[in-house]
Amino acid sequence: MSLPSDQLIQIAYIAAIALFILALKWLSSPATARHGVLAGEVGAVLAVAATLTESGVIEYRWIAVALAVGAAIGVPLGLVHMTAVPQRTALSHAFGALAAALVGGAEYYARLPHLTRFEMGEISLEVIIGSLTLTGSLIAAGKLQEILPQRPITYRGQNLVSLLVLVAAVAVAVALVIRPEQTRLFPVMVMVALLFGALLVTPIGGADMPTVISLLNSYTGLSAALLGFVLNSKVLVVAGALDGSSGFILSVIMCKAMNRSFSNVMFGAFGQVQAAAPGTKEERTVRSASAEEAAAILASANTVIIAPGYGMAVAQAQHKVRELYDALSKKGVEVKFGIHPVAGRMPGHMNVLLAEANVPYPQLKEMDEANPEFSRTDVAVVVGANDVVNPDARNNQGSPIYGMPILNVDDAQTVVVLKRSMNPGFAGIENPLFYNPKTVMLFGDAKASIDQLIADVKPL
């Protein structure tokens, strides 16, 4: 006896929900991450297919048009270089938020004049969160792509202005809940929420983009969950709740990794380049080396820990890093990787890049696991990292990053730093590690420098 179509649809939804939960579980470990991605993809296909077969769908033509437009946008976005994944992720959040806001708006106009106050409250909250996430994500993508300045754009009283704009959006929403038929107020609420999203993210500097991306992911999930309540879609409620809660938890982890609070990230305007006080700048010596000299240091070591940063991503040097790992391993050198939670421009950025280059998972050591190893390490190699290896976070109480956990690369016997120049990183803070007597600077493009290191290591 065959099951009714409605029961099959519900079974498909339950299977999709189970796959979403398994996806999050498996994505928590590099060893099972591929299974997690596959589970999430299959779950999404099941949820979409089940929705398209529901009896409420009466017109497929516009759905086909929307799918074609989405594919035309999504396929190119899926082909971007790994270095562009952070801004692509921000754009994905923007599109998800836009979809939620548009559907919420459509439901508002479609349900009038029979819209209850409770339904209006659901729609208002969902549309506000979706709208502010849309503009916030676009600003974040612009900063990551360097279309907009990466530094915080601040002005006097900015937090008060942002708060007043948010209060205005909520006030309009309350007016709509009281009288849903006031259709002229709905676009006002949307525009004010869009403005708040832009005001919220514009003052945030590049140093905080990893946390902002995970927080925007949380907002997108929350708007999707609220939309699920509006549409009475259990699978959308669960998927949005999973996305929102996981994004929030990740944001908490990121803030902990920087020893900072949410309020400081969102309203602290962190990332201004520090100006030295007049007459206080002291002359310090930088010890630089050629690739041949750095290769000799590495080849003579017994243990090496590589600490990657955004410079590796910019140079697309992850595959060369893997080749250096192979070359040193063949010489009997024990090589590990120290991964800081906020290295790069998105959560897990370094893990993704190194996994793409097929670096063995067991060699990737998170910060808490790697730090005790540095004091027993002959050479620490810093590839394009700056703020996440800055000793001022431990030693200088006047530093904006004081208290932030870092990779203790300066505990190693020798530190080799691969860097383009002496310019500061995201946080705009000078790094005393580069002037440490045990530090050797190898200037140049990370990919080219590592390529030369490999060539010099092999014949030794």
Disulfide bonds with the S-S distance in Angstrom:
none
